[in-house]
């Protein structure tokens, strides 16, 4: 009897959680990374493929992000990633100043080159997010060049 009640409660909580809508943050396109940093299309495409699910308000929520306990982990990871860097709110956060933009670009390159980003746990279920050495080099070459330009414009 107790097992039956627990099974019904567990099933009900899973169904209730699965039917909840994911929070959607509205942000202006003019605040976005692309609108402010104007990356080349190949760099933008790479970032969308490997980074935007966690580091933007454009997250594509997979089916398992609706089922506890995976949902708790996924939502926590996305919240932490957005707090660290959010491509959708670039001008309001990371791009507040030229110095901050330059520092974020350099840090992103270092994290990508060291293999810390994208996270290995993310890559297990999203193999298309893997960055080749050529992807890493392309992003870092662009980010260093852009960051140097930003730094040169600082009084």
C-alpha positions in Angstrom: 0.0 0.0 0.0 2.8 2.4 1.0 4.8 1.5 -2.1 1.7 2.3 -4.3 1.2 5.7 -2.7 4.9 6.5 -3.1 4.8 5.4 -6.7 1.8 7.6 -7.4 3.4 10.6 -5.7 6.7 10.1 -7.5 4.9 9.7 -10.9 2.8 12.8 -10.2 5.8 14.9 -9.3 7.6 13.8 -12.5 4.6 14.5 -14.7 4.1 17.9 -13.0 7.7 18.9 -13.4 7.7 17.7 -17.1 4.8 19.9 -17.9 6.2 23.1 -16.5 7.4 25.6 -19.0 11.0 26.6 -18.9 11.6 30.2 -17.8 12.2 32.5 -20.8 14.2 35.6 -20.2 13.5 38.4 -22.6 16.5 40.2 -23.9 16.9 42.6 -26.7 18.7 41.6 -29.8 20.7 44.8 -29.5 22.2 43.5 -26.2 23.4 40.3 -27.9 27.0 39.3 -28.5 26.5 39.3 -32.2 25.0 42.8 -32.3 27.9 44.2 -30.2 30.9 42.2 -31.2 30.2 41.4 -34.8 31.9 38.0 -34.9 32.5 36.4 -38.3 29.8 33.9 -39.3 31.9 30.9 -38.7 32.8 32.0 -35.2 29.1 32.8 -34.5 28.0 29.4 -35.8 30.6 27.6 -33.6 29.5 29.5 -30.5 25.8 28.7 -31.2 26.7 25.0 -31.7 28.9 24.6 -28.7 28.1 27.4 -26.2 24.6 28.9 -26.5 22.6 26.1 -24.8 24.2 27.1 -21.5 25.6 30.6 -22.1 22.5 32.3 -23.6 18.8 32.8 -23.2 18.4 30.6 -26.3 18.7 27.3 -24.5 17.3 24.3 -26.3 15.9 22.2 -23.4 16.3 18.5 -24.1 13.7 16.0 -22.9 15.7 15.0 -19.8 15.8 18.6 -18.6 12.2 18.2 -17.6 12.6 15.1 -15.4 14.0 15.2 -11.9 16.7 14.7 -10.8 18.4 15.5 -14.1 16.3 18.6 -14.4 17.8 20.0 -11.2 21.3 19.4 -12.5 20.7 20.8 -16.0 18.9 23.9 -14.7 21.6 24.6 -12.2 24.3 24.2 -14.8 22.6 26.6 -17.2 21.9 29.2 -14.4 25.6 29.0 -13.4 26.8 29.3 -17.0 24.5 32.3 -17.7 25.8 34.0 -14.5 29.4 33.5 -15.7 28.7 34.7 -19.3 25.5 35.3 -21.2 25.7 35.9 -25.0 22.1 37.2 -25.0 22.8 39.9 -22.5 26.3 40.8 -23.6 26.1 44.6 -23.6 24.4 44.7 -20.3 26.9 42.4 -18.6 30.1 41.2 -20.2 30.3 44.1 -22.7 29.7 46.9 -20.2 33.2 48.2 -21.0 35.8 47.5 -23.6 38.2 46.2 -21.0 35.6 43.8 -19.6 34.8 42.5 -23.2 38.4 42.0 -23.9 39.0 40.1 -20.7 36.0 37.9 -21.2 37.1 37.0 -24.8 40.6 36.2 -23.5 39.3 34.1 -20.7 36.9 32.2 -23.0 39.8 31.4 -25.3 41.8 30.0 -22.4 38.9 27.9 -21.2 38.3 26.5 -24.7 42.0 25.8 -25.3 42.4 24.1 -21.9 39.5 21.8 -22.7 37.4 23.1 -19.7 34.7 24.4 -22.1 32.5 23.0 -23.4 32.1 20.9 -20.2 32.8 17.2 -20.6 29.4 16.3 -19.1 27.7 18.4 -21.8 29.7 16.8 -24.5 28.6 13.3 -23.5 25.1 14.0 -24.7 25.9 16.7 -27.3 28.9 15.4 -29.3 28.2 18.0 -32.0 29.4 20.6 -29.5 32.9 19.3 -29.6 35.4 21.9 -30.8 38.2 20.8 -33.1 41.7 22.2 -32.8 40.8 24.3 -35.9 37.6 25.6 -34.2 39.6 26.5 -31.1 42.3 28.2 -33.1 39.7 30.2 -35.2 37.9 31.4 -32.1 41.1 32.3 -30.3 42.7 34.1 -33.3 39.5 36.1 -33.7 39.1 36.8 -30.0 42.7 37.9 -29.5 42.6 40.2 -32.5 39.2 41.7 -31.4 40.4 42.0 -27.8 43.6 43.9 -28.9 41.4 46.3 -30.9 39.1 46.9 -27.9 42.1 47.5 -25.7 43.7 49.9 -28.2 40.5 52.0 -28.0 40.7 52.5 -24.3 42.0 55.9 -23.1 
